[in-house]
Amino acid sequence: MPSLRSLRSLPPDSRASDSSRFGHSALRISGSGIGTTAIIFLATGFFSGFVPVMPGTAGSIVGAALWWGAFGPLWQYSRIAGLLVFGGLFVAGCWLAGRAEQLFGERDSPKIVIDEVAGMVATMLFVPAGWPALAAGFLLFRLFDVLKPYPASFIDRRMSGGLGVMLDDLVAAIYANLVLQIGTRLL
């Protein structure tokens, strides 16, 4: 896992061209300091976006863990509080994703997985608690996130910035949630 210190110590040419070292397309990070580190830490889903293969899946795993450990219990305690906290996560995610795009110098970088984290949480809203539902939600969210049914595909192609990064995954989460709602009622 690259640290910001190791990235900054590279000559500028190395930052932009050494994809074999870090597993993704060119890493370019502008800015410095604790604020930049915090933005990257959160926007990459606690650095899970730096995994070399399927970073979106890694971010979804972080989202599932976040649901299980924090959002699920909050949801059981108070759905209103859960929705308010999710709304805060979504708004913060839009800002973080937009800033991370600027820092990485790349539109909707695969390293930015805060959208998958929030999408996985949204997938589980209003769904009965339990491991089977969480596993099904994870698989459904990944399926719809990859397939990007309309309007997710439209949003992905046409909207830029942090809102565009977050919104297509929210649409995928809504599709996954609806299928999960129907499935849990039929079974």
Sequence and secondary structure as in RCSB ss.txt:
>XXXX:A:sequence
MPSLRSLRSLPPDSRASDSSRFGHSALRISGSGIGTTAIIFLATGFFSGFVPVMPGTAGSIVGAALWWGAFGPLW
QYSRIAGLLVFGGLFVAGCWLAGRAEQLFGERDSPKIVIDEVAGMVATMLFVPAGWPALAAGFLLFRLFDVLKPY
PASFIDRRMSGGLGVMLDDLVAAIYANLVLQIGTRLL
>XXXX:A:secstr
   HHHHHHS HHHHHH HHHHSSS       SHHHHHHHHHHTTTTGGG SS HHHHHHHHHHHHIIIIIHHHH
HH HHHHHHHHHHHHHHHHHHHHHHHHHHTSTT TT  HHHHHHHHHHHTTS  SHHHHHHHHHHHHHHHHH TT
THHHHHHH  HHHHHHHHHHHHHHHHHHHHHHHHHH 
